Amino acid sequence: MRARRFALVYGLLLFLLCCVVGYELNDFRPSVPWAVGGAVAAAVLVVAIRRGTTPGP
């Protein structure tokens, strides 16, 4: 399945999106809480996609 194949890419995109949002909200300085939150959300997304889909051909 396509979703299962690209699960890590989706996780990386979610992590980067959270980092960009945190960066802009923190007056253009790196934001550790947003980065950690993005990493946790990305990990949850990847696990959910991997376990929620069946392997395809």
C-alpha positions as semicolon CSV with decimal commas, in nm:
position;residue;x (nm);y (nm);z (nm)
1;M;0,000;0,000;0,000
2;R;0,111;0,350;-0,073
3;A;0,050;0,482;0,280
4;R;0,257;0,207;0,435
5;R;0,540;0,258;0,188
6;F;0,566;0,631;0,256
7;A;0,496;0,626;0,630
8;L;0,843;0,752;0,720
9;V;0,820;1,032;0,463
10;Y;0,485;1,141;0,609
11;G;0,643;1,136;0,956
12;L;0,937;1,345;0,839
13;L;0,705;1,599;0,677
14;L;0,498;1,628;0,995
15;F;0,814;1,676;1,202
16;L;0,944;1,946;0,968
17;L;0,606;2,121;0,966
18;C;0,604;2,135;1,347
19;C;0,962;2,267;1,348
20;V;0,874;2,544;1,101
21;V;0,565;2,646;1,297
22;G;0,760;2,653;1,624
23;Y;1,040;2,848;1,459
24;E;0,804;3,118;1,334
25;L;0,608;3,138;1,661
26;N;0,931;3,170;1,861
27;D;1,046;3,489;1,683
28;F;1,252;3,298;1,427
29;R;1,462;3,106;1,677
30;P;1,465;2,727;1,716
31;S;1,195;2,595;1,949
32;V;1,281;2,273;2,133
33;P;0,928;2,203;2,263
34;W;0,783;2,226;1,912
35;A;1,059;2,001;1,778
36;V;1,000;1,741;2,050
37;G;0,625;1,760;1,999
38;G;0,671;1,718;1,626
39;A;0,898;1,418;1,677
40;V;0,645;1,251;1,907
41;A;0,356;1,324;1,670
42;A;0,558;1,191;1,375
43;A;0,645;0,872;1,564
44;V;0,280;0,816;1,654
45;L;0,177;0,875;1,293
46;V;0,433;0,628;1,157
47;V;0,334;0,359;1,408
48;A;-0,035;0,412;1,337
49;I;0,016;0,386;0,962
50;R;0,242;0,082;0,991
51;R;0,007;-0,108;1,221
52;G;-0,317;0,014;1,068
53;T;-0,247;-0,099;0,714
54;T;-0,187;-0,442;0,575
55;P;0,118;-0,508;0,361
56;G;0,040;-0,485;-0,007
57;P;0,208;-0,624;-0,314
